[in-house]
């Protein structure tokens, strides 16, 4: 039995603190033609934490041009995930609507890339 959390699926504060969420700026976007569902390949600058790549199913609400320069929130400490011929290195966070479209989580004011989410 795992004693780090209860049976309701509630995380402990110690478990939550392990999730590394940071702000980054999207610096490039290309179509991900080999993905099963319409997706983009993103390159995101996380400042001192490096430049990382991610695949995101966000084509329903965002054009490639609108994403360039957008500051986003992502989880950095998941293991890399192979998606078709692409290695995704972080998880872009967003709110999933009733239709399945994803609205990206962003910051209200510009912040330094690599800023941690608390």
N, CA, C and O atoms as CSV, one atom per row, in Angstrom:
chain,resi,resn,atom,element,x,y,z
A,1,UNK,N,N,0.840,-1.190,0.000
A,1,UNK,CA,C,0.000,0.000,0.000
A,1,UNK,C,C,0.879,1.244,0.000
A,1,UNK,O,O,1.829,1.335,0.776
A,2,UNK,N,N,0.567,2.191,-0.859
A,2,UNK,CA,C,1.302,3.457,-0.944
A,2,UNK,C,C,0.819,4.385,0.168
A,2,UNK,O,O,-0.362,4.727,0.220
A,3,UNK,N,N,1.712,4.788,1.043
A,3,UNK,CA,C,1.323,5.636,2.169
A,3,UNK,C,C,1.581,7.112,1.896
A,3,UNK,O,O,1.408,7.937,2.794
A,4,UNK,N,N,1.999,7.473,0.651
A,4,UNK,CA,C,2.270,8.871,0.333
A,4,UNK,C,C,1.006,9.677,0.084
A,4,UNK,O,O,1.046,10.906,0.145
A,5,UNK,N,N,-0.112,9.022,-0.194
A,5,UNK,CA,C,-1.373,9.724,-0.384
A,5,UNK,C,C,-2.507,8.805,0.029
A,5,UNK,O,O,-2.333,7.594,0.165
A,6,UNK,N,N,-3.691,9.416,0.230
A,6,UNK,CA,C,-4.816,8.591,0.662
A,6,UNK,C,C,-5.529,7.984,-0.550
A,6,UNK,O,O,-5.133,8.232,-1.689
A,7,UNK,N,N,-6.570,7.197,-0.310
A,7,UNK,CA,C,-7.270,6.468,-1.357
A,7,UNK,C,C,-8.112,7.367,-2.261
A,7,UNK,O,O,-8.618,6.889,-3.276
A,8,UNK,N,N,-8.281,8.646,-1.934
A,8,UNK,CA,C,-9.083,9.537,-2.772
A,8,UNK,C,C,-8.278,10.128,-3.914
A,8,UNK,O,O,-8.835,10.841,-4.748
A,9,UNK,N,N,-6.977,9.850,-3.975
A,9,UNK,CA,C,-6.140,10.387,-5.035
A,9,UNK,C,C,-5.598,11.764,-4.724
A,9,UNK,O,O,-5.021,12.404,-5.602
A,10,UNK,N,N,-5.763,12.239,-3.505
A,10,UNK,CA,C,-5.263,13.550,-3.112
A,10,UNK,C,C,-3.753,13.481,-2.929
A,10,UNK,O,O,-3.243,12.603,-2.232
A,11,UNK,N,N,-3.040,14.416,-3.560
A,11,UNK,CA,C,-1.595,14.476,-3.399
A,11,UNK,C,C,-1.222,15.050,-2.040
A,11,UNK,O,O,-1.943,15.869,-1.470
A,12,UNK,N,N,-0.108,14.612,-1.548
A,12,UNK,CA,C,0.442,15.273,-0.369
A,12,UNK,C,C,1.179,16.521,-0.848
A,12,UNK,O,O,1.521,16.633,-2.025
A,13,UNK,N,N,1.419,17.451,0.060
A,13,UNK,CA,C,2.168,18.653,-0.303
A,13,UNK,C,C,3.559,18.262,-0.805
A,13,UNK,O,O,4.070,18.862,-1.752
A,14,UNK,N,N,4.161,17.273,-0.183
A,14,UNK,CA,C,5.491,16.805,-0.575
A,14,UNK,C,C,5.482,16.267,-2.008
A,14,UNK,O,O,6.438,16.497,-2.749
A,15,UNK,N,N,4.428,15.559,-2.414
A,15,UNK,CA,C,4.312,15.064,-3.791
A,15,UNK,C,C,4.162,16.228,-4.768
A,15,UNK,O,O,4.809,16.246,-5.815
A,16,UNK,N,N,3.318,17.191,-4.434
A,16,UNK,CA,C,3.088,18.339,-5.310
A,16,UNK,C,C,4.367,19.135,-5.527
A,16,UNK,O,O,4.621,19.602,-6.637
A,17,UNK,N,N,5.171,19.295,-4.487
A,17,UNK,CA,C,6.412,20.075,-4.598
A,17,UNK,C,C,7.399,19.467,-5.592
A,17,UNK,O,O,8.313,20.157,-6.045
A,18,UNK,N,N,7.237,18.205,-5.937
A,18,UNK,CA,C,8.124,17.550,-6.904
A,18,UNK,C,C,7.816,17.971,-8.346
A,18,UNK,O,O,8.663,17.811,-9.224
A,19,UNK,N,N,6.629,18.499,-8.599
A,19,UNK,CA,C,6.241,18.895,-9.951
A,19,UNK,C,C,6.908,20.227,-10.275
A,19,UNK,O,O,6.668,21.232,-9.606
A,20,UNK,N,N,7.752,20.224,-11.314
A,20,UNK,CA,C,8.481,21.431,-11.709
A,20,UNK,C,C,7.735,22.126,-12.847
A,20,UNK,O,O,7.888,21.774,-14.017
A,21,UNK,N,N,6.919,23.128,-12.475
A,21,UNK,CA,C,6.178,23.913,-13.454
A,21,UNK,C,C,6.886,25.245,-13.633
A,21,UNK,O,O,7.215,25.916,-12.655
A,22,UNK,N,N,7.120,25.628,-14.887
A,22,UNK,CA,C,7.852,26.860,-15.178
A,22,UNK,C,C,7.238,27.580,-16.363
A,22,UNK,O,O,6.483,27.008,-17.149
A,23,UNK,N,N,7.587,28.859,-16.466
A,23,UNK,CA,C,7.174,29.688,-17.596
A,23,UNK,C,C,8.253,29.650,-18.660
A,23,UNK,O,O,9.445,29.730,-18.363
A,24,UNK,N,N,7.816,29.529,-19.901
A,24,UNK,CA,C,8.729,29.580,-21.030
A,24,UNK,C,C,8.082,30.336,-22.178
A,24,UNK,O,O,6.873,30.565,-22.181
A,25,UNK,N,N,8.901,30.724,-23.158
A,25,UNK,CA,C,8.410,31.432,-24.339
A,25,UNK,C,C,8.560,30.538,-25.562
A,25,UNK,O,O,9.633,29.990,-25.814
A,26,UNK,N,N,7.485,30.399,-26.314
A,26,UNK,CA,C,7.514,29.598,-27.539
A,26,UNK,C,C,8.349,30.340,-28.577
A,26,UNK,O,O,8.064,31.492,-28.906
A,27,UNK,N,N,9.382,29.672,-29.092
A,27,UNK,CA,C,10.271,30.321,-30.060
A,27,UNK,C,C,10.137,29.752,-31.472
A,27,UNK,O,O,10.559,30.392,-32.435
A,28,UNK,N,N,9.555,28.556,-31.606
A,28,UNK,CA,C,9.271,28.043,-32.952
A,28,UNK,C,C,8.115,27.060,-32.900
A,28,UNK,O,O,7.887,26.387,-31.895
A,29,UNK,N,N,7.387,26.997,-34.017
A,29,UNK,CA,C,6.216,26.117,-34.134
A,29,UNK,C,C,6.201,25.534,-35.550
A,29,UNK,O,O,6.337,26.259,-36.536
A,30,UNK,N,N,6.033,24.218,-35.630
A,30,UNK,CA,C,5.866,23.572,-36.933
A,30,UNK,C,C,4.725,22.568,-36.842
A,30,UNK,O,O,4.380,22.101,-35.756
A,31,UNK,N,N,4.148,22.245,-37.982
A,31,UNK,CA,C,3.117,21.214,-38.021
A,31,UNK,C,C,3.733,19.869,-37.673
A,31,UNK,O,O,4.863,19.574,-38.062
A,32,UNK,N,N,2.985,19.058,-36.939
A,32,UNK,CA,C,3.432,17.710,-36.585
A,32,UNK,C,C,2.610,16.734,-37.423
A,32,UNK,O,O,1.594,16.206,-36.972
A,33,UNK,N,N,3.065,16.511,-38.631
A,33,UNK,CA,C,2.302,15.731,-39.603
A,33,UNK,C,C,2.174,14.258,-39.247
A,33,UNK,O,O,1.214,13.612,-39.667
A,34,UNK,N,N,3.116,13.708,-38.483
A,34,UNK,CA,C,3.074,12.285,-38.139
A,34,UNK,C,C,2.265,11.986,-36.875
A,34,UNK,O,O,2.090,10.820,-36.521
A,35,UNK,N,N,1.775,13.008,-36.199
A,35,UNK,CA,C,0.962,12.802,-34.997
A,35,UNK,C,C,-0.400,12.217,-35.381
A,35,UNK,O,O,-0.916,12.499,-36.462
A,36,UNK,N,N,-0.975,11.410,-34.503
A,36,UNK,CA,C,-2.298,10.818,-34.759
A,36,UNK,C,C,-3.378,11.879,-34.842
A,36,UNK,O,O,-4.247,11.827,-35.713
A,37,UNK,N,N,-3.321,12.843,-33.933
A,37,UNK,CA,C,-4.284,13.935,-33.898
A,37,UNK,C,C,-3.578,15.223,-34.301
A,37,UNK,O,O,-2.377,15.361,-34.065
A,38,UNK,N,N,-4.302,16.178,-34.909
A,38,UNK,CA,C,-3.650,17.427,-35.329
A,38,UNK,C,C,-2.868,18.060,-34.173
A,38,UNK,O,O,-3.414,18.313,-33.099
A,39,UNK,N,N,-1.588,18.308,-34.418
A,39,UNK,CA,C,-0.692,18.813,-33.370
A,39,UNK,C,C,0.379,19.709,-33.973
A,39,UNK,O,O,0.600,19.736,-35.184
A,40,UNK,N,N,1.032,20.437,-33.080
A,40,UNK,CA,C,2.206,21.219,-33.433
A,40,UNK,C,C,3.413,20.664,-32.691
A,40,UNK,O,O,3.282,20.059,-31.626
A,41,UNK,N,N,4.596,20.879,-33.272
A,41,UNK,CA,C,5.866,20.690,-32.578
A,41,UNK,C,C,6.300,22.074,-32.118
A,41,UNK,O,O,6.413,22.994,-32.928
A,42,UNK,N,N,6.540,22.221,-30.825
A,42,UNK,CA,C,6.929,23.504,-30.247
A,42,UNK,C,C,8.364,23.445,-29.740
A,42,UNK,O,O,8.812,22.415,-29.237
A,43,UNK,N,N,9.074,24.548,-29.877
A,43,UNK,CA,C,10.362,24.730,-29.218
A,43,UNK,C,C,10.154,25.877,-28.241
A,43,UNK,O,O,9.698,26.957,-28.620
A,44,UNK,N,N,10.495,25.630,-26.976
A,44,UNK,CA,C,10.181,26.579,-25.899
A,44,UNK,C,C,11.451,26.929,-25.135
A,44,UNK,O,O,12.217,26.047,-24.746
A,45,UNK,N,N,11.664,28.220,-24.926
A,45,UNK,CA,C,12.825,28.727,-24.192
A,45,UNK,C,C,12.453,28.893,-22.726
A,45,UNK,O,O,11.590,29.701,-22.384
A,46,UNK,N,N,13.112,28.122,-21.860
A,46,UNK,CA,C,12.890,28.197,-20.416
A,46,UNK,C,C,14.065,28.883,-19.710
A,46,UNK,O,O,14.358,28.579,-18.554
A,47,UNK,N,N,14.725,29.794,-20.395
A,47,UNK,CA,C,15.820,30.559,-19.791
A,47,UNK,C,C,16.929,29.655,-19.298
A,47,UNK,O,O,17.429,28.807,-20.037
A,48,UNK,N,N,17.318,29.843,-18.025
A,48,UNK,CA,C,18.422,29.081,-17.450
A,48,UNK,C,C,18.135,27.579,-17.362
A,48,UNK,O,O,19.048,26.794,-17.107
A,49,UNK,N,N,16.876,27.169,-17.570
A,49,UNK,CA,C,16.513,25.750,-17.532
A,49,UNK,C,C,16.612,25.105,-18.913
A,49,UNK,O,O,16.388,23.904,-19.063
A,50,UNK,N,N,16.951,25.911,-19.919
A,50,UNK,CA,C,17.203,25.373,-21.247
A,50,UNK,C,C,16.058,25.512,-22.224
A,50,UNK,O,O,14.974,25.990,-21.890
A,51,UNK,N,N,16.333,25.081,-23.438
A,51,UNK,CA,C,15.339,25.068,-24.508
A,51,UNK,C,C,14.836,23.642,-24.637
A,51,UNK,O,O,15.624,22.701,-24.738
A,52,UNK,N,N,13.515,23.487,-24.634
A,52,UNK,CA,C,12.906,22.159,-24.673
A,52,UNK,C,C,11.879,22.097,-25.793
A,52,UNK,O,O,11.343,23.114,-26.234
A,53,UNK,N,N,11.621,20.871,-26.238
A,53,UNK,CA,C,10.644,20.632,-27.300
A,53,UNK,C,C,9.411,19.953,-26.710
A,53,UNK,O,O,9.500,19.193,-25.745
A,54,UNK,N,N,8.256,20.245,-27.314
A,54,UNK,CA,C,7.012,19.636,-26.866
A,54,UNK,C,C,6.076,19.459,-28.047
A,54,UNK,O,O,6.117,20.232,-29.004
A,55,UNK,N,N,5.241,18.448,-27.976
A,55,UNK,CA,C,4.168,18.251,-28.939
A,55,UNK,C,C,2.881,18.673,-28.242
A,55,UNK,O,O,2.663,18.352,-27.074
A,56,UNK,N,N,2.023,19.404,-28.975
A,56,UNK,CA,C,0.794,19.882,-28.340
A,56,UNK,C,C,-0.372,19.845,-29.328
A,56,UNK,O,O,-0.258,20.292,-30.469
A,57,UNK,N,N,-1.491,19.303,-28.860
A,57,UNK,CA,C,-2.715,19.252,-29.651
A,57,UNK,C,C,-3.505,20.538,-29.415
A,57,UNK,O,O,-4.531,20.536,-28.734
A,58,UNK,N,N,-3.012,21.630,-29.988
A,58,UNK,CA,C,-3.605,22.951,-29.759
A,58,UNK,C,C,-3.972,23.644,-31.066
A,58,UNK,O,O,-4.135,24.864,-31.105
A,59,UNK,N,N,-4.102,22.857,-32.142
A,59,UNK,CA,C,-4.369,23.440,-33.458
A,59,UNK,C,C,-5.779,24.007,-33.581
A,59,UNK,O,O,-6.036,24.831,-34.459
A,60,UNK,N,N,-6.691,23.582,-32.722
A,60,UNK,CA,C,-8.074,24.048,-32.801
A,60,UNK,C,C,-8.253,25.515,-32.459
A,60,UNK,O,O,-9.133,26.178,-33.008
A,61,UNK,N,N,-7.429,26.028,-31.561
A,61,UNK,CA,C,-7.596,27.411,-31.107
A,61,UNK,C,C,-6.435,28.332,-31.461
A,61,UNK,O,O,-6.548,29.547,-31.301
A,62,UNK,N,N,-5.312,27.777,-31.944
A,62,UNK,CA,C,-4.118,28.593,-32.148
A,62,UNK,C,C,-3.500,28.355,-33.524
A,62,UNK,O,O,-3.391,27.219,-33.985
A,63,UNK,N,N,-3.103,29.439,-34.161
A,63,UNK,CA,C,-2.308,29.335,-35.383
A,63,UNK,C,C,-0.845,29.309,-34.974
A,63,UNK,O,O,-0.490,29.719,-33.869
A,64,UNK,N,N,-0.014,28.831,-35.861
A,64,UNK,CA,C,1.425,28.813,-35.591
A,64,UNK,C,C,1.928,30.228,-35.329
A,64,UNK,O,O,2.714,30.451,-34.409
A,65,UNK,N,N,1.480,31.173,-36.129
A,65,UNK,CA,C,1.940,32.556,-36.006
A,65,UNK,C,C,1.551,33.175,-34.660
A,65,UNK,O,O,2.324,33.939,-34.083
A,66,UNK,N,N,0.364,32.848,-34.165
A,66,UNK,CA,C,-0.104,33.409,-32.892
A,66,UNK,C,C,0.666,32.848,-31.696
A,66,UNK,O,O,0.703,33.475,-30.637
A,67,UNK,N,N,1.278,31.678,-31.855
A,67,UNK,CA,C,1.991,31.042,-30.745
A,67,UNK,C,C,3.403,31.589,-30.546
A,67,UNK,O,O,3.925,31.558,-29.432
A,68,UNK,N,N,4.023,32.086,-31.609
A,68,UNK,CA,C,5.394,32.584,-31.500
A,68,UNK,C,C,5.439,33.757,-30.527
A,68,UNK,O,O,4.695,34.727,-30.673
A,69,UNK,N,N,6.322,33.655,-29.532
A,69,UNK,CA,C,6.477,34.707,-28.532
A,69,UNK,C,C,5.529,34.601,-27.353
A,69,UNK,O,O,5.641,35.383,-26.409
A,70,UNK,N,N,4.587,33.644,-27.380
A,70,UNK,CA,C,3.635,33.479,-26.277
A,70,UNK,C,C,4.329,32.822,-25.090
A,70,UNK,O,O,5.022,31.816,-25.244
A,71,UNK,N,N,4.136,33.398,-23.906
A,71,UNK,CA,C,4.649,32.769,-22.684
A,71,UNK,C,C,3.626,31.758,-22.195
A,71,UNK,O,O,2.434,32.053,-22.102
A,72,UNK,N,N,4.106,30.569,-21.887
A,72,UNK,CA,C,3.252,29.453,-21.492
A,72,UNK,C,C,3.749,28.854,-20.176
A,72,UNK,O,O,4.821,29.205,-19.682
A,73,UNK,N,N,2.954,27.951,-19.624
A,73,UNK,CA,C,3.325,27.208,-18.422
A,73,UNK,C,C,3.457,25.743,-18.817
A,73,UNK,O,O,2.600,25.202,-19.515
A,74,UNK,N,N,4.534,25.103,-18.368
A,74,UNK,CA,C,4.768,23.691,-18.694
A,74,UNK,C,C,5.373,22.964,-17.504
A,74,UNK,O,O,5.974,23.572,-16.619
A,75,UNK,N,N,5.197,21.645,-17.506
A,75,UNK,CA,C,5.851,20.769,-16.533
A,75,UNK,C,C,7.146,20.297,-17.186
A,75,UNK,O,O,7.141,19.761,-18.294
A,76,UNK,N,N,8.265,20.508,-16.471
A,76,UNK,CA,C,9.571,20.181,-17.040
A,76,UNK,C,C,10.138,18.839,-16.590
A,76,UNK,O,O,11.027,18.304,-17.253
A,77,UNK,N,N,9.661,18.288,-15.500
A,77,UNK,CA,C,10.342,17.113,-14.965
A,77,UNK,C,C,9.612,15.786,-15.173
A,77,UNK,O,O,9.755,14.862,-14.372
A,78,UNK,N,N,8.830,15.695,-16.251
A,78,UNK,CA,C,8.369,14.384,-16.696
A,78,UNK,C,C,9.479,13.781,-17.549
A,78,UNK,O,O,10.267,14.524,-18.135
A,79,UNK,N,N,9.560,12.457,-17.635
A,79,UNK,CA,C,10.558,11.879,-18.537
A,79,UNK,C,C,10.174,12.198,-19.985
A,79,UNK,O,O,8.990,12.337,-20.291
A,80,UNK,N,N,11.166,12.317,-20.880
A,80,UNK,CA,C,10.855,12.553,-22.294
A,80,UNK,C,C,9.934,11.457,-22.819
A,80,UNK,O,O,10.012,10.304,-22.395
A,81,UNK,N,N,9.046,11.846,-23.764
A,81,UNK,CA,C,8.074,10.897,-24.307
A,81,UNK,C,C,8.179,10.882,-25.824
A,81,UNK,O,O,8.094,11.922,-26.477
A,82,UNK,N,N,8.365,9.683,-26.376
A,82,UNK,CA,C,8.431,9.516,-27.829
A,82,UNK,C,C,7.015,9.561,-28.391
A,82,UNK,O,O,6.152,8.778,-27.995
A,83,UNK,N,N,6.786,10.497,-29.328
A,83,UNK,CA,C,5.504,10.605,-30.019
A,83,UNK,C,C,5.818,10.553,-31.508
A,83,UNK,O,O,6.377,11.499,-32.065
A,84,UNK,N,N,5.460,9.451,-32.147
A,84,UNK,CA,C,5.836,9.195,-33.547
A,84,UNK,C,C,7.352,9.330,-33.661
A,84,UNK,O,O,8.079,8.612,-32.975
A,85,UNK,N,N,7.846,10.231,-34.509
A,85,UNK,CA,C,9.292,10.391,-34.692
A,85,UNK,C,C,9.859,11.564,-33.900
A,85,UNK,O,O,10.937,12.065,-34.219
A,86,UNK,N,N,9.141,12.004,-32.872
A,86,UNK,CA,C,9.487,13.220,-32.126
A,86,UNK,C,C,9.610,12.914,-30.638
A,86,UNK,O,O,8.803,12.167,-30.086
A,87,UNK,N,N,10.627,13.495,-29.986
A,87,UNK,CA,C,10.802,13.318,-28.544
A,87,UNK,C,C,10.301,14.578,-27.832
A,87,UNK,O,O,10.902,15.646,-27.945
A,88,UNK,N,N,9.200,14.438,-27.104
A,88,UNK,CA,C,8.630,15.549,-26.345
A,88,UNK,C,C,9.315,15.608,-24.985
A,88,UNK,O,O,9.366,14.608,-24.268
A,89,UNK,N,N,9.846,16.789,-24.627
A,89,UNK,CA,C,10.665,16.929,-23.420
A,89,UNK,C,C,9.966,17.646,-22.273
A,89,UNK,O,O,10.501,17.698,-21.166
A,90,UNK,N,N,8.786,18.198,-22.516
A,90,UNK,CA,C,8.037,18.872,-21.458
A,90,UNK,C,C,6.563,18.799,-21.799
A,90,UNK,O,O,6.198,18.456,-22.924
A,91,UNK,N,N,5.707,19.121,-20.828
A,91,UNK,CA,C,4.260,19.059,-21.016
A,91,UNK,C,C,3.674,20.457,-20.898
A,91,UNK,O,O,3.657,21.051,-19.819
A,92,UNK,N,N,3.195,20.973,-22.024
A,92,UNK,CA,C,2.499,22.252,-22.045
A,92,UNK,C,C,1.184,22.082,-21.292
A,92,UNK,O,O,0.467,21.106,-21.512
A,93,UNK,N,N,0.861,23.023,-20.405
A,93,UNK,CA,C,-0.368,22.916,-19.632
A,93,UNK,C,C,-1.478,23.745,-20.260
A,93,UNK,O,O,-1.237,24.828,-20.794
A,94,UNK,N,N,-2.697,23.221,-20.187
A,94,UNK,CA,C,-3.839,23.927,-20.735
A,94,UNK,C,C,-5.128,23.406,-20.143
A,94,UNK,O,O,-5.162,22.353,-19.507
A,95,UNK,N,N,-6.188,24.160,-20.363
A,95,UNK,CA,C,-7.525,23.782,-19.923
A,95,UNK,C,C,-8.241,23.132,-21.103
A,95,UNK,O,O,-8.301,23.706,-22.190
A,96,UNK,N,N,-8.783,21.937,-20.887
A,96,UNK,CA,C,-9.456,21.202,-21.945
A,96,UNK,C,C,-10.946,21.526,-21.895
A,96,UNK,O,O,-11.618,21.266,-20.897
A,97,UNK,N,N,-11.451,22.099,-22.988
A,97,UNK,CA,C,-12.862,22.470,-23.062
A,97,UNK,C,C,-13.747,21.293,-23.402
A,97,UNK,O,O,-13.257,20.192,-23.652
A,98,UNK,N,N,-15.053,21.521,-23.412
A,98,UNK,CA,C,-16.035,20.475,-23.703
A,98,UNK,C,C,-15.838,19.843,-25.073
A,98,UNK,O,O,-16.139,18.663,-25.257
A,99,UNK,N,N,-15.340,20.609,-26.033
A,99,UNK,CA,C,-15.129,20.098,-27.388
A,99,UNK,C,C,-13.775,19.417,-27.546
A,99,UNK,O,O,-13.483,18.853,-28.600
A,100,UNK,N,N,-12.941,19.467,-26.497
A,100,UNK,CA,C,-11.608,18.890,-26.549
A,100,UNK,C,C,-10.531,19.890,-26.909
A,100,UNK,O,O,-9.343,19.576,-26.838
A,101,UNK,N,N,-10.937,21.108,-27.301
A,101,UNK,CA,C,-9.944,22.138,-27.593
A,101,UNK,C,C,-9.225,22.548,-26.314
A,101,UNK,O,O,-9.821,22.623,-25.240
A,102,UNK,N,N,-7.925,22.812,-26.457
A,102,UNK,CA,C,-7.094,23.159,-25.303
A,102,UNK,C,C,-6.776,24.650,-25.322
A,102,UNK,O,O,-6.283,25.178,-26.318
A,103,UNK,N,N,-7.064,25.321,-24.208
A,103,UNK,CA,C,-6.685,26.721,-24.016
A,103,UNK,C,C,-5.423,26.719,-23.166
A,103,UNK,O,O,-5.425,26.232,-22.035
A,104,UNK,N,N,-4.349,27.267,-23.716
A,104,UNK,CA,C,-3.043,27.254,-23.066
A,104,UNK,C,C,-3.049,28.093,-21.795
A,104,UNK,O,O,-3.630,29.177,-21.757
A,105,UNK,N,N,-2.386,27.574,-20.742
A,105,UNK,CA,C,-2.185,28.361,-19.529
A,105,UNK,C,C,-1.040,29.339,-19.780
A,105,UNK,O,O,0.040,28.948,-20.221
A,106,UNK,N,N,-1.289,30.598,-19.497
A,106,UNK,CA,C,-0.296,31.644,-19.713
A,106,UNK,C,C,-0.166,32.481,-18.443
A,106,UNK,O,O,-0.879,32.259,-17.464
A,107,UNK,N,N,0.750,33.439,-18.474
A,107,UNK,CA,C,0.894,34.376,-17.362
A,107,UNK,C,C,0.262,35.700,-17.765
A,107,UNK,O,O,0.239,36.049,-18.946
A,108,UNK,N,N,-0.247,36.429,-16.793
A,108,UNK,CA,C,-0.932,37.698,-17.063
A,108,UNK,C,C,0.033,38.813,-17.436
A,108,UNK,O,O,-0.288,39.669,-18.259
A,109,UNK,N,N,1.216,38.801,-16.829
A,109,UNK,CA,C,2.252,39.796,-17.103
A,109,UNK,C,C,3.510,39.054,-17.544
A,109,UNK,O,O,3.743,37.935,-17.087
A,110,UNK,N,N,4.329,39.643,-18.420
A,110,UNK,CA,C,5.574,38.978,-18.809
A,110,UNK,C,C,6.469,38.718,-17.609
A,110,UNK,O,O,6.593,39.560,-16.719
A,111,UNK,N,N,7.091,37.544,-17.593
A,111,UNK,CA,C,8.035,37.181,-16.546
A,111,UNK,C,C,9.268,36.578,-17.219
A,111,UNK,O,O,9.246,36.261,-18.408
A,112,UNK,N,N,10.326,36.428,-16.456
A,112,UNK,CA,C,11.558,35.845,-16.952
A,112,UNK,C,C,11.333,34.375,-17.283
A,112,UNK,O,O,10.710,33.645,-16.512
A,113,UNK,N,N,11.848,33.942,-18.443
A,113,UNK,CA,C,11.758,32.511,-18.789
A,113,UNK,C,C,12.463,31.682,-17.725
A,113,UNK,O,O,13.550,32.028,-17.262
A,114,UNK,N,N,11.819,30.579,-17.348
A,114,UNK,CA,C,12.353,29.723,-16.295
A,114,UNK,C,C,11.752,30.003,-14.934
A,114,UNK,O,O,12.016,29.275,-13.977
A,115,UNK,N,N,10.935,31.061,-14.834
A,115,UNK,CA,C,10.281,31.387,-13.558
A,115,UNK,C,C,9.423,30.218,-13.112
A,115,UNK,O,O,8.636,29.684,-13.893
A,116,UNK,N,N,9.573,29.821,-11.863
A,116,UNK,CA,C,8.817,28.700,-11.306
A,116,UNK,C,C,7.395,29.105,-10.965
A,116,UNK,O,O,7.132,30.241,-10.571
A,117,UNK,N,N,6.483,28.155,-11.122
A,117,UNK,CA,C,5.088,28.323,-10.719
A,117,UNK,C,C,4.968,27.796,-9.303
A,117,UNK,O,O,5.417,26.693,-8.991
A,118,UNK,N,N,4.361,28.596,-8.459
A,118,UNK,CA,C,4.208,28.199,-7.044
A,118,UNK,C,C,2.760,28.132,-6.670
A,118,UNK,O,O,2.431,27.816,-5.527
